[in-house]
Amino acid sequence: MKILFLHGWHSVPGGVKPTYLKEHGHEVINPALDDDNFDAAVATAQAEFDKHQPQVVVGSSRGGAVALNLKSNETPLVLLCPAWKNWGKVKILKPTSLILHSPNDDVIPFADSEELVASSGLPSDTLIEIGSDHRLADDSSLSVMLWFCNLFASCKNLPGLEGEQPPPADSPIKENASSQEEASYVCDACGEEIIIPLDLTEGSRQTYVEDCPVCCRANTIHVQIDEDGNAQIRAEPEQDYD
């Protein structure tokens, strides 16, 4: 997969985040962007976009503002703490976009991303709370960034996130069976472990409702399949029970 990574102000190509994406097998185009002339930075990014036609554009901080100002058609944007209020003229986020932002960011306020999502008329789960500071260079933030890049690249249209977030790297989620033909979840109502078949042809992200075969309570099943074909299963009650 080709990813155009646009770095932040006073950052340089080859940082932690583009290196992480590269180490996970992706071709990363990571141009040096002018720190003093925003229009020049956009022009550089646009030239790289037109030349390489990446599947995903990732923009970090000022690079997020650069990404917003690109003519990128329907190419998905993954924006990391985007500094859209500081630079550029574009103030609307297109639907094929996602923002990762730390509520503890002391450089670009988290409220800026909330405002961008709201003013764009997009669902609130377009904004994912992650990380402990502006850099988003911790393991969990990096893994979530990678997860969404893979998800965007694997789907012509990204399905609704339905209020959930991908699990951090250290999240205690039950792994699938080694055969990849079945997995298990724990019913929230009765506590029984339930074995279910996997259908990898249904996509990398699946959500459906099924009744527990033990207690007959309905569970909403969430299936996430990573880049290596490994499935993670999470279940929650379809509705609250007394």
N, C-alpha and C positions, 0 to 999 in steps of 0.2 A: 504494500500500500504506500502511496506517495502522500506525505504530509508536508504542507507548507507551514513552518513554524516561524512566527514573527516575535522577536524578542522585545523586551521592555527598554525603557529609557536608561541610557548609560549601561546597558547590558551588551554582551557580545555574542556572536554565534558560538555554538559548541558548549552551551551551559548545561546545567543538570537536567532540565526537562527535555530538550531536544535529544540529548545524549541518551536519556532513558528510553525514549521512543525508538531511537536507532538501535539500541541494544536489544530491543524486543522485535527486531526483524523488519522494521519499516525504513523506507527510503525517505529521509528527512531533508527537505530543502530549507536552509536556515541562513538567509541572506543578512548581511550587515546593513542595518537601517540607519539613516542619517539622524543623529540626535537633535540637531538644531533646526532642521527644515522638515516640518511634518509632511508637506506636499511631496518633497523629494523622497521621504521614506515610503509614502504610499505609492509613488511611481516605481520605486525599486520592487516593492512587494507585488505590484500589479504586473510588472514585466516577468517576474518569476512565476506568478500564477499562470499567466498566459502561455509561458513557455512549457511548463511542466504539467499543467492541468491536474493538480492534486485532488485526491478524493476528500480530504479534510483540510481545513485551515485552522491552526491553533494560534491564538494571539494572547500574549502575556502582558498585562498592564497597558503600557502605551502601545504595545503590539496588538492588544485587543482593539484599541481605537483604530489602528491601521487596518485591521481585519474588517471592521465595520464599514470602512470607507472604500473597500475594494469592490470592483465590479465582478462579483463571484457567482452570479446567477443563483442556482440552487445548491451549490456546494456547501456542506455543513460547516458551521463555525463552532469551535470550542474555545470560549473566552475565559481566561484566567484573570480574575480581579481586573476587569477592563477599565481603563481610564478614559472612558468615553466623554466625560464632562470636561476633561482637561484639554483634549485635542480632537480635531476633526469636526465636520459638520453633520454627520449622520447621527441621529438620535433615536433611531428605530431599529429594533432587532428583528431580523427575518425569522420565520417559523423554523427553518432548519438550523437552529442554533441552540446552544446550551452555555450556561455560565457556571463556573466553579469559583467560589469566593469564600474566604474565611470571615466569620463574624468578628474576629479579633484583628482584622486588617487595620493597621494604624497609618497606612499610606493612602489607600483608596477606600473610602467608607463603604461598608457592606450595603448601606442604604442606597448608594448610587446604583448598584445592580438591581435592587428591589424596584427602584424607580424606572430603570430601563425596561425591565420585564413588564411592569404594569402599564407604562406608556405605550408599549408595543402591542398591548392586548393579548399577551401570551399567558398561559397558565403559570401559576406560581412555582410549579415544580420544574420550570425551565431553569430556575436558579437552585443550585445544589450547594448546601453549606458543607464545607470541608476545610481541613487544615487549621493551623494555629497562628498563622501570620500571612503577610502579603506574598511571600515567596512561593508558597505551595510546593515546597521541595521535599516534604516528608514522604515516607513510604506510602501512606494511605492516599495522599493527594496524587502522587505520581501514578499509583495503580488505578485510581478512579479516572484520571485523565486518559490513560491508555485504554481502559475499558470502554469509555464513551467513544474514543476514536475508532476502536474496532467495531462498536455497535453502529455508528454512523456509516462506516464504510461497508458494512455487511447488509444494510437495508436501503432500498430505494426511498422509502419513507419511514422515518423514525416513528415508532408507535408512541402513544401517550405514556408518560412516565407514571401516571396514576399515583402521584404523591410519594413514591418510594425512591430510595437512593440505592445505588450499587453498594455492596458491602465493602468496608475498608479491608486492607490486606490482612488485618488481625481479627476480622469478624468470625465468631464461632459458628459458622454455618456447616451443616452436615454435608459431607461430600457424597457424590454419587457412587454407585457400585462400579467396580473396576471394569465390568463388561460394557458399560455405557448403554446397556439395554434397559436398565431399571435403576431406580433410586428410591429413597425413602424420606418420609417426613413424619413429624410427630403431631398427631391430632391435638388441636388446642383444647377441645372439649373433653376428651376421655384420656388423653395422654398415651394412647397406643401408637406404636411405630407402624406406619402403613407403607407398604411397598407399592410403587407405581411404575408402569412402563414409561420409557422415554421415547419420544419421537423427534429425533434431531432434524427431521425434514421440515418441521414447523417453525424453524427460525431460532435465532440465538436468544430471544427473549419471549417467553410465553407466560400468559396468565389465563387461568381458567378455574371454574368451580366444579368440585366433585364432592359427593357425600362420603363420609367416613364409612367404610364397610363394617365397622364395629358398633359405633353409636348412632350412625345415620345423620350426624350433624354435617352441615355443609362447610367446607373449607375452601378458601381461595388459595390456589396453588400458584406460586411464582417460580418459574424455571429460568435460570440464567446459564448460558453456555459460553465458556470463555474461548479464547483464540486457539487453544489446544484441544477443544472438543470436550472439556470437562464440564459437567453440569453441577450446579448448586441449586438446592431446593429449599424453599421457605414456604410455610403455610400459615395462614391466619384465618380466624373465623369469618365467615361471610357476614355474620351479624352478631351483635352482642347477645349473650344468653343470660337469663337471671340465674 
